[in-house]
Amino acid sequence: MKSFSFAPISSVNSTILILGTMPGTRSLELNQYYGHNQNNFWKFLFTIFSEDFSNDYETKKAFLLQNKIALWDVLQHCDRVGSLDSAIKNEIANDFETFLKQHPNIKTILFNGQKAAHFFKKYVKLQDTYQLITLPSTSPANASKSLPSKLEEWKIIRTL
């Protein structure tokens, strides 16, 4: 099944870019980044920035922009059955050369998991120097670390 990523959530004021790999099945159904209620992405960010959590997607998007965070996926489209990154085939990366030129304030790129970092490094050749940081996946499929330890690693975003 061919899957397509969403448009980025970003502004010219964004200083941090968070990249996932590709939206999962539930996210695609809802047309929302990290739409699966067991994914901890939004809960982590609201906690880290000491904000009251909201399930409203427009509030979530505004929260990102208010904190100068852009959100996108490494892949533009791929073939995948289900939601696991390990099932991705025939992947095509997004156009980061254009995106980063349009967002000159981005200096740090955070990867939500190892697979996002892997695909980015495989397909994207950067002209400028960016700080690249791979964080543990917020997906419930990533059970190799406890939630508190994942959250602790994600807290680096407050120092950027």
C-alpha positions in Angstrom: 0.0 0.0 0.0 1.4 3.4 -1.0 1.6 5.9 1.9 2.2 9.6 1.5 3.4 12.0 4.2 1.8 15.3 5.2 2.8 18.8 4.5 5.2 20.2 7.1 4.1 22.2 10.0 6.5 25.1 10.0 7.1 28.8 9.9 10.1 31.0 8.8 10.7 31.5 12.6 11.3 27.7 13.2 14.7 27.0 14.7 14.2 23.2 15.3 13.0 20.6 12.8 11.6 17.4 14.2 11.5 14.5 11.7 9.6 11.3 11.8 9.9 8.6 9.2 6.3 8.3 7.8 2.9 8.7 9.3 1.4 5.4 10.6 -2.0 4.0 9.7 -3.9 5.8 12.4 -2.2 9.1 11.7 -3.1 8.8 8.0 -6.7 8.0 8.9 -6.9 11.1 11.1 -4.8 13.2 8.8 -2.7 14.2 11.8 0.9 13.9 12.8 1.3 11.3 15.6 -2.4 10.7 15.6 -2.3 7.3 17.4 -3.3 7.9 21.0 -0.6 5.6 22.3 2.2 7.5 20.6 3.8 9.8 23.2 5.1 12.5 20.9 2.5 15.2 21.8 2.4 14.2 25.5 6.2 14.5 25.7 6.4 18.0 24.1 3.5 19.4 26.2 5.2 18.0 29.3 8.6 19.3 28.4 7.3 22.8 27.7 5.1 22.7 30.9 1.9 23.2 28.9 -1.5 21.7 29.5 -2.0 18.8 27.1 -4.6 19.3 24.4 -6.1 16.7 22.1 -7.1 19.5 19.6 -4.9 19.2 16.6 -5.1 22.9 15.7 -3.9 23.6 19.3 -1.0 21.1 18.8 0.1 22.8 15.6 -0.1 26.3 17.1 1.9 25.0 20.1 4.7 23.8 17.8 4.9 27.1 16.0 4.8 29.1 19.2 7.9 27.2 20.3 9.6 27.6 17.0 9.4 23.9 16.1 8.8 22.6 12.6 7.5 19.1 12.1 7.8 16.9 9.0 8.7 13.4 7.9 11.9 12.3 6.1 9.9 10.3 3.5 7.6 11.8 1.0 6.0 8.5 0.2 6.7 4.8 0.4 5.1 1.3 0.1 4.1 -0.1 3.5 1.6 -2.4 5.0 0.8 -1.4 8.6 2.7 1.2 10.6 6.1 -0.3 11.3 9.1 1.5 9.9 10.7 -1.9 9.3 8.0 -2.6 6.6 8.9 0.5 4.5 9.8 -0.2 0.9 10.4 1.8 -2.2 10.8 5.0 -0.2 11.3 8.5 -1.7 12.6 11.3 0.5 11.1 14.8 0.9 12.8 17.8 -0.7 15.0 19.0 2.2 17.2 21.3 0.0 14.2 23.5 -0.8 12.6 23.2 2.7 15.8 24.2 4.5 16.4 27.1 2.1 12.9 28.4 2.9 13.6 28.0 6.7 17.0 29.6 7.2 16.6 29.8 11.0 16.6 26.0 11.4 19.9 25.0 12.9 19.0 21.7 14.7 17.3 18.6 13.3 15.9 16.1 15.7 15.0 12.6 14.6 12.1 10.8 16.2 13.8 7.4 16.1 16.6 5.6 14.5 14.8 4.8 11.2 14.1 8.5 10.6 17.8 9.3 11.1 18.8 6.3 8.9 16.6 7.4 5.9 17.6 11.1 6.3 21.3 10.2 6.2 20.8 7.8 3.3 19.0 10.3 1.0 19.8 13.9 2.2 23.0 15.7 1.5 23.2 18.9 3.5 24.9 22.0 2.1 25.0 23.7 5.5 26.0 22.5 8.9 23.2 21.4 11.2 23.1 19.9 14.6 21.7 16.4 14.1 20.3 14.6 17.1 18.6 11.1 17.1 16.1 10.7 19.9 14.3 7.5 20.9 11.1 6.9 19.0 7.9 8.0 20.7 6.1 5.1 19.2 4.6 2.4 21.4 6.4 -0.1 19.2 9.7 1.1 20.6 9.7 -0.8 23.9 13.5 -0.9 24.3 13.4 2.1 26.7 11.1 3.1 29.5 8.8 6.1 29.0 10.6 8.1 31.7 14.0 7.5 30.1 12.6 8.4 26.6 11.1 11.6 28.1 14.4 12.5 29.7 16.2 12.2 26.4 13.6 14.3 24.7 14.1 17.1 27.2 17.2 18.2 25.2 14.8 20.2 23.1 14.5 22.8 25.9 18.2 23.5 25.7 18.2 24.2 21.9 
